């Protein structure tokens, strides 16, 4: 009988059924049955941690999922050799921390077809990286609706790009997670218009907690208008800072029985990031009614 790694032993029950079959049979997008989970985007608080430190700090704080941001000190990039990719995968497999995916900056709104093609091809390269390191998907984003081009044309172009990278990712058993991001594109009606033209079932929306979420007709109505496209990741900032209605948001996710990852994309600069991560986990558990 195959010996289980430490992470397998700790997380076997939590991860059963979470993967997407490489055959492209996409039956679900959540990491586990039960409650939604709290993890980290390395955007600020993990930007200067190498991979062993990042995994150790996630483990000690209880943030047991991580989205690796591009160009950070963990140096998980497309230039890794096959052996190095296997080593990254093993580091996560030997820990209770899940490598959720890779946070890229690829975007598809440019009026220049060569620029769009470059972003599509780079997305494919990094989706292969996600597969090789044991992650389940790549984060991408729309980033603008250029004033020089009719809005409908750019929306169709972005959606077509998502479909192309989605098909490629599906064949690798990977999700494409589209962050609600960018000038104009982070407005919920524009994201809805994009996703109405998305045909690949593994292309999913990552709610990003932007001020635009609160524009009329309000958070709940905007949330409900796109929730059918949600995948398994959500980006939040510090849950107890600012005026974004995070408690209402958590109630909405609980109401739809969301079982994915709520990922902390922190913006502040605390003196002690470990304590701050623990604090955010405690706030998250209180908001979601989970036991401490």
PyMOL commands that set and color helices and strands:
alter all, ss='L'
color gray80, all
select helices_A, chain A and resi 6-15+51-61+82-93+113-133+151-171+188-195+211-214+219-229+246-255+273-288
alter helices_A, ss='H'
color red, helices_A
select strands_A, chain A and resi 37-41+65-69+98-103+137-141+175-179+203-207+230-236+261-264
alter strands_A, ss='S'
color yellow, strands_A
deselect
rebuild
show_as cartoon
